[in-house]
Amino acid sequence: MVGEELRAERPHSVRAAGCRCACEPGLGLSASAVPCHRRRGGEEAGLPALPPGRTVSACPVTVVQPETPHRALPASAGAAEGSRHGGGGSRHPPGSAGGAAQIAEAEGVVYIKIWIGSQVLCSCTGASQLNRDFSTSVNNIQINKTKPQWHNYFLCGLKGIQVELAEICTKSERYIGTEGGGMDQSISFLAEEGTAKLIKFSPLRATDVRLPSGAAFVIANSCVEMNKAATSHYNIRVMECRLATKLLSKSKGLDWEKMLRLHDVQTKLGVSLEEMLTIVEEVLHPEPYSAEEICKCLGISLEELRSQILSQNTRDVSTFKLYQRAKHVYSEAARVLEFKKICSEAPANALQLLGELMNQSYISCREMYECSCPELDRLVDICLQFGAIGSRLTGAGWGGCTVSMVPTDKLNAFLKDVKKAYYQSDVQRLALEKNSLFATKPGRGALVFVEA
């Protein structure tokens, strides 16, 4: 604080508290007690000039004590208040052998910088409260693999903890009997405010996708629930994709017994999604496959099919639609990449192009993957009727919600019309309407708080 000195004879510990920084949102460092070097005059401390007679405390805080004290390096005097992630132009970063945080105050403004090694993890120009929260994306943290440093253990842990939690949650859900994927768990942990995410697996990673302005995304609950654990719908789709993977693999001379996912086939063949769609047309037929036909194609017995490939609640299924499921998966993956491309290039008609992709996705979910239901069909039709550019089901299907892209200038009328057409026409839906229809935008996912 201005005019206040904290004295210490030795380095003090750094702990996670009010200051969030360095990694995932909500994870960071702050000083519990700090040695202080009193300075008089703004220029000497590297801070904006102060009125005569005022003092400024510049406080290095270290994990490994720097050999010499360093000055606090603030943001430029004209910078806007708020957080500045990974910026701030350090002239002589402290703690090149360890870590450091520096705090200083001038004219009621607090300047904070935090380093690990020579890397500035974050800098903040904020209000006069030293515990003001600020954060930085894990994507801002870079690890130099060619130059091993002790703090790389720390950085790798920070970058990996959210991914690991997402993977643990994905595996945990399977104990109830569903062969689920990891989309919901991944976005719950990896989401960041203001950006959508392109999620890829093996290994799990997420890339920012900046959505175009001019439209809002509206969630509408169909008020229909499907218990995935108590039914086989979901697991049958998983098994149909797995069987399609094995037939496609065998037709191309791959080791089909080790292949589990349609993505694996594309990776092994080294072809595009468009080429995979052509292969699906060549290898698989639209008519449903019987269990016996699948066994003949793979050269295995019915008992081997049931015990080695099918899950417990799909062993009595008699027919499988392999062509339709494979075509949906590959075409949907292509639509996802096209969606990201449009967002990146931002053409003048971006909203229309994105809406068309959403509509194509819904048609494929309904006709090729067959995971819709009459209520979802009705709700999508209503949303498109009242001004949505694009609308589709979201989640596992067979109930749940739709997501619609709506021009912002039509949002209020859209919400009013959908409420009247879908919810007020049904007593049960009306009872749930208050929490069933709302506009949303990308928000931050789960936070990880660590205290040493």
Secondary structure, 3 states (H helix, E strand, C coil): CCCCCCCCCCCCCEECCCCCCCCCCCCCCEECCCCCEEEECHHHHCCCCCCCCCEEEEEEEECCCCCCCCCCCCCCCCCCCEEECCCCCCCCCCCCCCEEEEEEEECCEEEEEEEECCEEEEEEEECCCCCCCCCCCHHHCCCCCCCCCCHHHHHHHHHHHHHHHHHHHHHHHHHHCCCCCCHHHHHHHHCECCEEEEEECCCCEEEEECCCCCEEEEEEECCCCCCHHHCCHHHHHHHHHHHHHHHHHHHCCCCHHHCCCHHHHHHHHCCCHHHHHHHHHHHCCCCCEEHHHHHHHHCCCHHHHHHHCCCHHHCCCCEECHHHHHHHHHHHHHHHHHHHHHHHHCCCCHHHHHHHHHHHHHHHHHHCCCCCCHHHHHHHHHHHHCCCCEEEEECCCCCCEEEEEEEHHHHHHHHHHHHHHHHCCCHHHHHHHHHCEEEECCCCCCCCCCCC
